[in-house]
Amino acid sequence: MVILAMVVIAVALLLEVNILNYVNGKNAYRMSKALLDRVMTVLDENDKDREELVQLLMDEYIVRAKSVSYIVDAKPQVEHDVEELQKIASLMSIDEIHLFDENGRIYSGTLPRYFGYSFDSGEQMQYFKIMLENKELSMCQEVTPNTAEGKEMMYAITWNEDGTKMIQVGIEPTRLLAEMKQTQVSMVVADMPVYEGMEIFVADAKTKIIKGATDSSKEGKKLDEIGISSRDIDKEQSIAERVRIDGKSCRCVMKQDDNYIVAVSIENIYYLQSSVLATLIVGIYLIVASGCMLYMLSKVLKEKFEKEALIYTSNTDELTKCLNRHAYEQDINKLDLDEEWIYISLDLNGLKSVNDSCGHAAGDELIIAAAECMKKAFGAYGQIYRIGGDEFVVWIQNSVSNLDSILQVFDATVHDWHGKYSNSISVSYGVVKSSEKSFDSVQEISKLADERMYQNKRLFISKCG
C-alpha cells in the first residue's frame, strides 16, 4: 500500500509538472511569437519610413534648387559672385551651390575649389550626366559620398528658365543620417522590451549573420555559431525548436521574411514561473508595445503635416495668400481648351505713383486690398493667382454663365474700398472666354486677356490721368 501510494503521488506530481510546463510553455510561445512579430513589424516600418523620408527630402531639395535658379535668373549679377551665392545658400539653408554650364562643367558657386569639376569627374557626379540630354529634367541624388571629399551629401539639380545653365544645391542631410542611425537593426533590437532569460536575434536572411541582438557580443556571428540552426526556417510561418545557447537549454521561436531572420529564445527555467507572473509580463509588454505604436503613428502624422505645409508654402504668395506664379505655371498647363472656362488678367492702376508718393506700405495695402476684392468676388468660382508685383490672374470654371453678375460684385467691392493710406483703388482687367473662338493654346488666351486689360488701362489713364 505504501508503495502504491508513493506511485500515485509521484504520478500526480509528474502530471502536475507536465501540465504546468505545458501551460507555461504555451504562454511563453505566445509571448515569444508576439515579440517576434513586433520586431519584424518595426523593422518593416523603419524600412518604409526611411524610404518615405528620403523621398520627402528629395522633393524638398528639388524645390530649393528651383528656388535658387529663380533667384539667380532674377539677379544676374550674383551668378559669378561667390559671396552673394553664399548668402543665398545661407538664406535657403543650403550647404553648397554649384552652377554648371551647358556642357556639365562647374563654372561658379559657393565653393571655388570645385570650379572646373564636371559630370565626368567621378562616379557620384556622373549620376547627373543625363541632365545634358533633357533640359526639362530635375533630379535629386540620395545620400552619397561626394566626389571631392567623400562627404555624405544629397545633391539636387535643375535647369534654369532659359536652359542656359544648371543650378545644383548640396545639402548634408543631418536629419536623415540621424534617422538612419536610430533605425539600425542593432538599435531596434536594443530598444525592444525583453525580460530575464529572453534574447532577441536579427540576422540577415541571405548571409545568416547576426546584425542585431540583445547581447551585442553576438553581433557579427552566424546563427549556427551560437547554436540556432537556420536550415529549417519557414518564410510562411513561425517555427519553435529547442536549442542550447551559451550552454543553457532554451526554446527558440524563429521566422524569416525577404530581408531578415528573427529569433526569440527563452530559457527553459523561465517556464517554471507562475501563470500570474507570465500574465503580468505579457501585460507590461503590451503596454510598452502600444506606446511604441503610438510613437510611430505620431511620427508618421508629423511627417505628413510637414510635407503638406511645404507644398502649401511653395504654392502660396506670402503677401496676399493667393496662389503664386509657381502654382500658376503648374495649373495653366493643365487647362483643357475643349472645356468652357474664363481667363481674367488683372492689373492695379497707379500703383507706382502710390509707391513713389506714399511709400511701399501704401503700395502693399493696395495689392492686399485688390487680392481681398478678388477673393470676395471670384473666390467661390475659381482660382486666384498673383503672378507679379501688381499682376493677377483669375481662372473661373464654375458659373461661367454668371460672369456679368460676378464682375459687378467685383466692381462694387473695388468701388466701396477705403484704406489707411489710400481712399480708393482701381483695377483694370481683361476677360476672355475659352468658348469665344477656336484658340490654339492657353497662351493665346492669356495674351488676348492681357491685350484687353491694357486697353482698359489706357482708357483709365486717358480718363483719370
RODO-2510 file (C-alpha; in nm, 4 decimals, decimal comma):
residues 465
     n   res          X          Y          Z
     1     m     0,0000     0,0000     0,0000
     2     v     0,2817     0,2360     0,0891
     3     i     0,4479     0,1642    -0,2417
     4     l     0,1150     0,2156    -0,4291
     5     a     0,0578     0,5488    -0,2515
     6     m     0,4052     0,6672    -0,3400
     7     v     0,3482     0,5690    -0,7017
     8     v     0,0153     0,7605    -0,7131
     9     i     0,1741     1,0706    -0,5574
    10     a     0,4678     1,0503    -0,7960
    11     v     0,2344     1,0148    -1,0965
    12     a     0,0193     1,3084    -0,9728
    13     l     0,3234     1,5261    -0,9176
    14     l     0,4624     1,4304    -1,2544
    15     l     0,1272     1,5037    -1,4194
    16     e     0,1052     1,8408    -1,2426
    17     v     0,4571     1,9308    -1,3535
    18     n     0,3779     1,8335    -1,7114
    19     i     0,0531     2,0330    -1,7124
    20     l     0,2245     2,3379    -1,5619
    21     n     0,5115     2,3031    -1,8075
    22     y     0,2648     2,2743    -2,0988
    23     v     0,0613     2,5775    -1,9916
    24     n     0,3662     2,7920    -1,9216
    25     g     0,5277     2,6704    -2,2429
    26     k     0,2192     2,7773    -2,4416
    27     n     0,2182     3,1173    -2,2760
    28     a     0,5901     3,1574    -2,3354
    29     y     0,5466     3,0607    -2,7011
    30     r     0,2671     3,3138    -2,7482
    31     m     0,4783     3,5837    -2,5849
    32     s     0,7820     3,4926    -2,7942
    33     k     0,5783     3,4975    -3,1142
    34     a     0,4198     3,8326    -3,0249
    35     l     0,7636     3,9810    -2,9597
    36     l     0,8994     3,8285    -3,2795
    37     d     0,6139     3,9708    -3,4878
    38     r     0,6606     4,3083    -3,3220
    39     v     1,0314     4,3119    -3,4107
    40     m     0,9571     4,2228    -3,7732
    41     t     0,6825     4,4875    -3,7890
    42     v     0,9124     4,7571    -3,6505
    43     l     1,1894     4,6556    -3,8931
    44     d     0,9483     4,6734    -4,1883
    45     e     0,8061     5,0071    -4,0699
    46     n     1,1548     5,1514    -4,0267
    47     d     1,2494     5,0450    -4,3809
    48     k     0,9353     5,2144    -4,5144
    49     d     0,9906     5,5254    -4,3001
    50     r     1,3446     5,5601    -4,4334
    51     e     1,2205     5,5335    -4,7926
    52     e     0,9445     5,7901    -4,7304
    53     l     1,1867     6,0265    -4,5569
    54     v     1,4376     6,0022    -4,8421
    55     q     1,1637     6,0755    -5,0989
    56     l     1,0321     6,3688    -4,8944
    57     l     1,3797     6,5225    -4,8704
    58     m     1,4459     6,4669    -5,2408
    59     d     1,1242     6,6533    -5,3321
    60     e     1,2096     6,9329    -5,0878
    61     y     1,5658     6,9728    -5,2179
    62     i     1,4469     6,9929    -5,5809
    63     v     1,2164     7,2790    -5,4746
    64     r     1,5157     7,4535    -5,3142
    65     a     1,7236     7,4072    -5,6309
    66     k     1,4457     7,5645    -5,8389
    67     s     1,4151     7,8497    -5,5897
    68     v     1,7881     7,9244    -5,6203
    69     s     1,7513     7,9097    -6,0005
    70     y     1,4736     8,1711    -5,9881
    71     i     1,6886     8,3958    -5,7672
    72     v     1,9942     8,3680    -5,9975
    73     d     1,7795     8,4396    -6,3050
    74     a     1,6187     8,7367    -6,1295
    75     k     1,9573     8,8756    -6,0169
    76     p     2,2128     8,8001    -6,2925
    77     q     2,4785     8,9963    -6,1018
    78     v     2,5073     8,7178    -5,8388
    79     e     2,5928     8,4492    -6,0963
    80     h     2,9695     8,4940    -6,0555
    81     d     2,9658     8,6490    -5,7070
    82     v     3,0768     8,3816    -5,4589
    83     e     2,9872     8,5894    -5,1525
    84     e     2,6346     8,6627    -5,2800
    85     l     2,5822     8,2959    -5,3645
    86     q     2,6980     8,2049    -5,0139
    87     k     2,4390     8,4464    -4,8727
    88     i     2,1697     8,2827    -5,0852
    89     a     2,2835     7,9399    -4,9632
    90     s     2,2595     8,0550    -4,6019
    91     l     1,9148     8,2033    -4,6628
    92     m     1,7897     7,8810    -4,8214
    93     s     1,9539     7,6553    -4,5561
    94     i     2,1778     7,5021    -4,8228
    95     d     2,5381     7,3887    -4,7715
    96     e     2,6581     7,4233    -5,1326
    97     i     2,5517     7,5908    -5,4592
    98     h     2,7144     7,4947    -5,7925
    99     l     2,6433     7,6487    -6,1338
   100     f     2,7046     7,4222    -6,4345
   101     d     2,7321     7,5355    -6,7955
   102     e     2,5563     7,3580    -7,0816
   103     n     2,8472     7,1117    -7,1080
   104     g     2,8140     6,9982    -6,7469
   105     r     3,1134     7,1876    -6,6030
   106     i     3,1077     7,3873    -6,2782
   107     y     3,1925     7,7498    -6,3549
   108     s     3,0602     7,9256    -6,0429
   109     g     2,9214     7,8555    -5,6979
   110     t     2,9827     7,8892    -5,3270
   111     l     3,2990     7,6736    -5,3290
   112     p     3,5618     7,7939    -5,5812
   113     r     3,7739     7,4847    -5,5180
   114     y     3,5103     7,2847    -5,7096
   115     f     3,5315     7,5087    -6,0204
   116     g     3,6261     7,3019    -6,3222
   117     y     3,4689     6,9800    -6,1959
   118     s     3,2289     6,8218    -6,4446
   119     f     2,9892     6,5314    -6,4796
   120     d     3,2898     6,3232    -6,5880
   121     s     3,4884     6,3941    -6,2700
   122     g     3,3659     6,0958    -6,0721
   123     e     3,1003     5,8305    -6,0261
   124     q     2,8944     6,0492    -5,7935
   125     m     2,8829     6,3378    -6,0451
   126     q     2,8205     6,1073    -6,3422
   127     y     2,4791     6,0367    -6,1889
   128     f     2,3628     6,3755    -6,3235
   129     k     2,5031     6,3370    -6,6770
   130     i     2,1540     6,2588    -6,8104
   131     m     2,0667     6,6248    -6,7402
   132     l     2,2551     6,7167    -7,0595
   133     e     2,0019     6,5206    -7,2659
   134     n     1,6828     6,6781    -7,1255
   135     k     1,6538     7,0410    -7,0191
   136     e     1,3089     6,9758    -6,8678
   137     l     1,4630     6,7352    -6,6171
   138     s     1,5158     6,7964    -6,2443
   139     m     1,6995     6,5364    -6,0341
   140     c     1,7945     6,4636    -5,6742
   141     q     2,0529     6,2112    -5,5623
   142     e     2,0132     6,0001    -5,2500
   143     v     2,2727     6,0211    -4,9733
   144     t     2,6075     5,9639    -5,1499
   145     p     2,9738     6,0457    -5,0716
   146     n     3,0653     6,3443    -5,2898
   147     t     3,3453     6,3254    -5,5459
   148     a     3,5817     6,5785    -5,3897
   149     e     3,5809     6,4872    -5,0210
   150     g     3,3757     6,1713    -4,9774
   151     k     3,1353     6,3639    -4,7521
   152     e     2,7814     6,2246    -4,7148
   153     m     2,5645     6,4674    -4,9157
   154     m     2,2407     6,4908    -5,1117
   155     y     2,2521     6,6928    -5,4340
   156     a     1,9559     6,8299    -5,6334
   157     i     1,9890     6,9909    -5,9771
   158     t     1,7658     7,1716    -6,2254
   159     w     1,7936     7,3776    -6,5423
   160     n     1,7184     7,7489    -6,5246
   161     e     1,4222     7,9015    -6,7092
   162     d     1,6006     7,9674    -7,0408
   163     g     1,8051     7,6461    -7,0334
   164     t     2,1452     7,8157    -7,0364
   165     k     2,2790     7,6749    -6,7115
   166     m     2,2134     7,4187    -6,4405
   167     i     2,1814     7,5042    -6,0729
   168     q     2,2806     7,2370    -5,8223
   169     v     2,2338     7,2568    -5,4471
   170     g     2,4115     7,0318    -5,1996
   171     i     2,2792     6,9615    -4,8528
   172     e     2,4199     6,7462    -4,5758
   173     p     2,1046     6,5575    -4,4703
   174     t     2,1662     6,5701    -4,0949
   175     r     1,8110     6,4715    -4,0130
   176     l     1,8155     6,1733    -4,2488
   177     l     2,1535     6,0489    -4,1266
   178     a     2,0360     6,0709    -3,7662
   179     e     1,7165     5,8853    -3,8583
   180     m     1,9092     5,6093    -4,0350
   181     k     2,1372     5,5733    -3,7321
   182     q     1,8381     5,5463    -3,4996
   183     t     1,6748     5,2779    -3,7139
   184     q     1,9741     5,0476    -3,7483
   185     v     1,8836     4,6896    -3,6697
   186     s     2,1022     4,6776    -3,3603
   187     m     1,9278     4,9840    -3,2147
   188     v     1,5828     4,8480    -3,2990
   189     v     1,6641     4,5296    -3,1094
   190     a     1,8219     4,7231    -2,8218
   191     d     1,5010     4,9241    -2,7820
   192     m     1,2800     4,6164    -2,7645
   193     p     1,1443     4,5179    -2,4206
   194     v     1,2893     4,1837    -2,3059
   195     y     1,2764     4,0005    -1,9774
   196     e     1,5202     3,7902    -1,7820
   197     g     1,6007     3,4697    -1,9667
   198     m     1,4876     3,6079    -2,3068
   199     e     1,7044     3,7075    -2,6028
   200     i     1,6299     3,8524    -2,9494
   201     f     1,8419     3,7902    -3,2579
   202     v     1,8013     3,9565    -3,6002
   203     a     2,0126     3,8103    -3,8807
   204     d     2,0476     3,8856    -4,2496
   205     a     1,8264     3,6450    -4,4448
   206     k     2,0993     3,5680    -4,7005
   207     t     2,4219     3,5574    -4,5006
   208     k     2,2685     3,4395    -4,1679
   209     i     2,4998     3,6882    -3,9926
   210     i     2,3510     3,8469    -3,6789
   211     k     2,3019     4,2227    -3,7307
   212     g     2,1308     4,2950    -3,4003
   213     a     2,0979     4,1137    -3,0682
   214     t     2,0029     4,1937    -2,7109
   215     d     2,3504     4,0612    -2,6255
   216     s     2,5652     4,2812    -2,8512
   217     s     2,8622     4,0430    -2,8193
   218     k     2,6777     3,8008    -3,0527
   219     e     2,6509     4,0591    -3,3319
   220     g     2,8646     3,9657    -3,6325
   221     k     2,8385     3,5914    -3,5656
   222     k     2,6312     3,3460    -3,7673
   223     l     2,3168     3,1918    -3,6188
   224     d     2,4692     2,8430    -3,6379
   225     e     2,7704     2,9590    -3,4360
   226     i     2,5546     3,0432    -3,1319
   227     g     2,3501     2,7218    -3,1583
   228     i     2,0489     2,8251    -3,3712
   229     s     2,0022     2,6217    -3,6880
   230     s     1,8650     2,8270    -3,9777
   231     r     1,8160     2,5365    -4,2183
   232     d     1,4533     2,4645    -4,1295
   233     i     1,3235     2,8218    -4,1037
   234     d     0,9976     2,8716    -4,2946
   235     k     0,9020     3,2020    -4,4591
   236     e     0,5318     3,1202    -4,4298
   237     q     0,5029     3,0675    -4,0538
   238     s     0,6859     3,0754    -3,7222
   239     i     0,8620     2,7597    -3,6003
   240     a     0,9722     2,6609    -3,2488
   241     e     1,2768     2,4493    -3,1666
   242     r     1,4759     2,3501    -2,8589
   243     v     1,8309     2,4865    -2,8741
   244     r     2,1319     2,5416    -2,6471
   245     i     2,2682     2,8967    -2,6271
   246     d     2,5677     2,9680    -2,4040
   247     g     2,5243     2,6208    -2,2540
   248     k     2,1639     2,6949    -2,1482
   249     s     1,8679     2,4935    -2,2727
   250     c     1,6203     2,7239    -2,4482
   251     r     1,3104     2,7185    -2,6602
   252     c     1,3559     2,9325    -2,9696
   253     v     1,0836     3,0753    -3,1962
   254     m     1,2030     3,1805    -3,5417
   255     k     1,0590     3,3482    -3,8508
   256     q     1,2010     3,4731    -4,1810
   257     d     1,0990     3,7326    -4,4405
   258     d     1,2793     3,8590    -4,7516
   259     n     1,5288     4,0654    -4,5508
   260     y     1,5660     3,9255    -4,2003
   261     i     1,5606     3,6150    -3,9840
   262     v     1,4248     3,6977    -3,6393
   263     a     1,4640     3,4589    -3,3452
   264     v     1,3390     3,4927    -2,9869
   265     s     1,4809     3,2495    -2,7303
   266     i     1,3589     3,1826    -2,3767
   267     e     1,5491     2,9776    -2,1190
   268     n     1,3632     2,6667    -2,0035
   269     i     1,3871     2,7848    -1,6431
   270     y     1,1512     3,0626    -1,7442
   271     y     0,8734     2,8022    -1,7861
   272     l     0,8763     2,7368    -1,4115
   273     q     0,7419     3,0842    -1,3371
   274     s     0,3823     3,1031    -1,2299
   275     s     0,0949     3,1845    -1,4649
   276     v     0,0325     3,5060    -1,2712
   277     l     0,3855     3,6288    -1,3380
   278     a     0,3555     3,5304    -1,7056
   279     t     0,0271     3,7237    -1,7341
   280     l     0,1871     4,0277    -1,5683
   281     i     0,4815     4,0169    -1,8078
   282     v     0,2504     3,9987    -2,1111
   283     g     0,0507     4,2946    -1,9763
   284     i     0,3683     4,5038    -1,9329
   285     y     0,4827     4,4084    -2,2812
   286     l     0,1501     4,5072    -2,4392
   287     i     0,1649     4,8490    -2,2668
   288     v     0,5170     4,9088    -2,3960
   289     a     0,4231     4,7841    -2,7439
   290     s     0,1207     5,0163    -2,7523
   291     g     0,3426     5,3068    -2,6556
   292     c     0,5788     5,2206    -2,9407
   293     m     0,2886     5,2081    -3,1871
   294     l     0,1544     5,5474    -3,0705
   295     y     0,5020     5,6931    -3,1069
   296     m     0,5321     5,5600    -3,4622
   297     l     0,1825     5,6897    -3,5517
   298     s     0,2564     6,0388    -3,4166
   299     k     0,5791     6,0393    -3,6125
   300     v     0,4049     5,9473    -3,9397
   301     l     0,1352     6,2147    -3,8854
   302     k     0,4015     6,4768    -3,8099
   303     e     0,5911     6,3987    -4,1296
   304     k     0,2648     6,4139    -4,3289
   305     f     0,1839     6,7569    -4,1809
   306     e     0,5327     6,8878    -4,2599
   307     k     0,5041     6,7669    -4,6191
   308     e     0,1630     6,9353    -4,6655
   309     a     0,2961     7,2564    -4,5095
   310     l     0,5906     7,2539    -4,7518
   311     i     0,3582     7,2113    -5,0515
   312     y     0,1362     7,4983    -4,9276
   313     t     0,4347     7,7304    -4,8785
   314     s     0,5792     7,6604    -5,2240
   315     n     0,2454     7,7450    -5,3957
   316     t     0,1279     8,0458    -5,1902
   317     d     0,2114     8,4143    -5,2290
   318     e     0,3333     8,5387    -4,8916
   319     l     0,1856     8,8902    -4,9131
   320     t    -0,1676     8,8182    -5,0426
   321     k    -0,2076     8,4485    -4,9544
   322     c    -0,3210     8,3915    -5,3132
   323     l    -0,1668     8,1218    -5,5282
   324     n     0,1750     8,2268    -5,6609
   325     r     0,3383     8,2114    -6,0040
   326     h     0,4769     7,8642    -5,9344
   327     a     0,1219     7,7338    -5,8831
   328     y     0,0034     7,9327    -6,1879
   329     e     0,2646     7,7698    -6,4142
   330     q     0,1605     7,4260    -6,2912
   331     d    -0,2156     7,4807    -6,3246
   332     i    -0,2247     7,6805    -6,6503
   333     n    -0,0716     7,3934    -6,8457
   334     k    -0,3488     7,1619    -6,7295
   335     l    -0,6351     7,3700    -6,8744
   336     d    -0,8434     7,1970    -7,1432
   337     l    -0,9361     7,4123    -7,4437
   338     d    -1,2352     7,1854    -7,5113
   339     e    -1,3939     7,2865    -7,1816
   340     e    -1,5638     7,6181    -7,1063
   341     w    -1,3842     7,8491    -6,8631
   342     i    -1,2891     8,2137    -6,8196
   343     y    -0,9439     8,3724    -6,8032
   344     i    -0,9189     8,7181    -6,6432
   345     s    -0,5970     8,9240    -6,6485
   346     l    -0,5932     9,1987    -6,3802
   347     d    -0,3520     9,4843    -6,3044
   348     l    -0,3663     9,7644    -6,0455
   349     n    -0,3839    10,1218    -6,1757
   350     g    -0,1448    10,3806    -6,0374
   351     l     0,0492    10,1526    -5,8037
   352     k     0,3854    10,3082    -5,8960
   353     s     0,2655    10,6606    -5,8194
   354     v     0,1313    10,5444    -5,4825
   355     n     0,4636    10,3768    -5,4005
   356     d     0,6530    10,6923    -5,5024
   357     s     0,4288    10,9345    -5,3163
   358     c     0,3135    10,7381    -5,0100
   359     g     0,5691    10,4614    -4,9724
   360     h     0,5706    10,0847    -5,0210
   361     a     0,3463    10,0281    -4,7198
   362     a     0,0704    10,2089    -4,9088
   363     g     0,1517    10,0074    -5,2212
   364     d     0,1331     9,6817    -5,0282
   365     e    -0,2011     9,7927    -4,8848
   366     l    -0,3369     9,8344    -5,2406
   367     i    -0,2027     9,4943    -5,3510
   368     i    -0,3568     9,3211    -5,0482
   369     a    -0,6831     9,5116    -5,0970
   370     a    -0,7018     9,4083    -5,4627
   371     a    -0,6448     9,0451    -5,3643
   372     e    -0,9206     9,0638    -5,0998
   373     c    -1,1636     9,2151    -5,3519
   374     m    -1,0820     8,9321    -5,5938
   375     k    -1,1320     8,6681    -5,3240
   376     k    -1,4720     8,8156    -5,2350
   377     a    -1,5902     8,8281    -5,5965
   378     f    -1,4165     8,5301    -5,7591
   379     g    -1,3115     8,3056    -5,4709
   380     a    -1,6201     8,0842    -5,4850
   381     y    -1,5897     8,0246    -5,8599
   382     g    -1,2234     7,9635    -5,9394
   383     q    -0,8581     8,0210    -5,8583
   384     i    -0,6748     8,3495    -5,7970
   385     y    -0,3023     8,3864    -5,8737
   386     r    -0,0582     8,6687    -5,8068
   387     i     0,1934     8,6300    -6,0906
   388     g     0,3866     8,9556    -6,0477
   389     g     0,4108     9,2734    -5,8416
   390     d     0,0602     9,4058    -5,9174
   391     e    -0,0374     9,1463    -6,1780
   392     f    -0,3097     8,8915    -6,1053
   393     v    -0,4835     8,6165    -6,2981
   394     v    -0,8242     8,4697    -6,2188
   395     w    -0,9391     8,1408    -6,3677
   396     i    -1,3126     8,0709    -6,3406
   397     q    -1,4549     7,7293    -6,4197
   398     n    -1,7828     7,7364    -6,2251
   399     s    -2,0804     7,9668    -6,3018
   400     v    -1,9360     8,0805    -6,6353
   401     s    -2,2824     8,1983    -6,7401
   402     n    -2,2987     8,4362    -6,4395
   403     l    -1,9878     8,6282    -6,5446
   404     d    -2,1613     8,9660    -6,5657
   405     s    -2,3007     8,9458    -6,2124
   406     i    -1,9638     8,8235    -6,0787
   407     l    -1,7843     9,1185    -6,2387
   408     q    -2,0479     9,3562    -6,0971
   409     v    -1,9729     9,2262    -5,7497
   410     f    -1,6007     9,2807    -5,8105
   411     d    -1,6511     9,6351    -5,9449
   412     a    -1,8755     9,7237    -5,6488
   413     t    -1,6273     9,5788    -5,3985
   414     v    -1,3403     9,7769    -5,5536
   415     h    -1,5512    10,0932    -5,5630
   416     d    -1,6501    10,0705    -5,1948
   417     w    -1,2963    10,0057    -5,0653
   418     h    -1,1214    10,2598    -4,8408
   419     g    -0,7868    10,2053    -4,6718
   420     k    -0,5472    10,3503    -4,4214
   421     y    -0,3136    10,5114    -4,6757
   422     s    -0,5434    10,5438    -4,9778
   423     n    -0,9111    10,6262    -5,0126
   424     s    -0,9690    10,4247    -5,3285
   425     i    -0,8356    10,1525    -5,5517
   426     s    -0,8596    10,0919    -5,9258
   427     v    -0,8077     9,7676    -6,1140
   428     s    -0,8016     9,7190    -6,4920
   429     y    -0,8881     9,3774    -6,6252
   430     g    -0,9323     9,1866    -6,9471
   431     v    -1,1708     8,8916    -6,9804
   432     v    -1,1549     8,6034    -7,2292
   433     k    -1,3867     8,3035    -7,2523
   434     s    -1,2373     7,9830    -7,3821
   435     s    -1,5504     7,9368    -7,5950
   436     e    -1,5188     8,2721    -7,7778
   437     k    -1,3447     8,1089    -8,0714
   438     s    -1,1130     7,8210    -8,1522
   439     f    -0,7894     7,9001    -7,9702
   440     d    -0,4652     7,7207    -8,0461
   441     s    -0,3269     7,7368    -7,6921
   442     v    -0,3870     7,8660    -7,3422
   443     q    -0,1038     8,1150    -7,4038
   444     e    -0,3074     8,2686    -7,6873
   445     i    -0,5963     8,3220    -7,4451
   446     s    -0,3585     8,4700    -7,1885
   447     k    -0,2159     8,7122    -7,4445
   448     l    -0,5636     8,8229    -7,5574
   449     a    -0,6700     8,8811    -7,1952
   450     d    -0,3574     9,0936    -7,1387
   451     e    -0,4325     9,2989    -7,4510
   452     r    -0,7863     9,3688    -7,3313
   453     m    -0,6623     9,4558    -6,9857
   454     y    -0,4087     9,7053    -7,1243
   455     q    -0,6783     9,8527    -7,3476
   456     n    -0,8912     9,9173    -7,0365
   457     k    -0,5850    10,0576    -6,8579
   458     r    -0,5280    10,3074    -7,1435
   459     l    -0,8921    10,4157    -7,1173
   460     f    -0,8478    10,4660    -6,7434
   461     i    -0,5298    10,6699    -6,7956
   462     s    -0,6886    10,8882    -7,0634
   463     k    -0,9845    10,9489    -6,8376
   464     c    -0,8135    10,9972    -6,4999
   465     g    -0,4600    11,0963    -6,5953
***
